[in-house]
Amino acid sequence: MDKQNIFKIELSYIIDKDIRDSLNIMIEKIPDYFFTIAASSTGKYHPSYAVGEGGLLRHTKAAIRIAHELFGIYKFPQHTKDLIIMALLLHDSVKKGEIETKYTLFDHPLIACEFLRKYSSDLKISNEDINFVCDCISSHMGRFNTSDYSDVILPLPKTPEQKFVHMCDFLASRKVINIKFDSNNNIIED
């Protein structure tokens, strides 16, 4: 599987070569199951494009595309935009753990941060940038930061960038937003 080619369009949104190269390194580390599982096993929390085989991949692409569209309104510096895309691409990358578990892990945002930090010495970005990305990932669940099935309390988004990442993820999970994909899981432009 050519994982980097799967995200060719999304990677093209990133201007900073070191961020793009670092994200390419992380994409290779993403567990293979990420590319085939649904975003939601029940379909209760995601639109039809995010259920079924490849649903999590399409959900991730949708969240990145929503961010790309909203960058025209939210005037973040380019470096920040690039890091936001990195956070969105990795936010659910280990949703069922580094080694696939049967169910979604509620603390997957924290596991995704551990996953990113595990490979930090291989990356071309600063620890400050890694911390920024992790802060966006760890708080991406927003107000859905507790669960009856876990004692973990996830952090709430605090900064405008963290709130933006949460908003993009939230919008990508809304059933009223219908995004069309082609057979290669790329968004169709109508």
C-alpha angles and dihedrals in degrees: 000000000000097000096178092053089054088063097037094122094044092047089052089066090065114088100181108086094206092054092046092048091047091049090050088055090051093046089059089054095051109112113256093239089069089072095053110033127090120254088235124024092210099036087230096119105034139054122258094267089061097052125080128027112348093011095130091051091051091046089053093048090048092052091051092047091050089052091049091053094046093049085081088066101031106061101209118161112263093250089056091048090053092051091047090055089050090051092049093048091052100035095098097019093120099028090146095033132268087289108041116259124193095254139034110273111233091214092052091123090061091043089052089055091050088048092053094045091048089066098035094114089060093053130091096220130091126259086246090059092046090052090049091052092046092050089054093046097045092053098039093108090066114187090358088079099126134057137193086227099055140046090213118111110201119214118261118236110262110168125064089250093052091047089049092053090049091049092051092049091045093050091048088057097050117110092213092065110077117192119182122222132193124227090274091057093252120138114258115230110217 
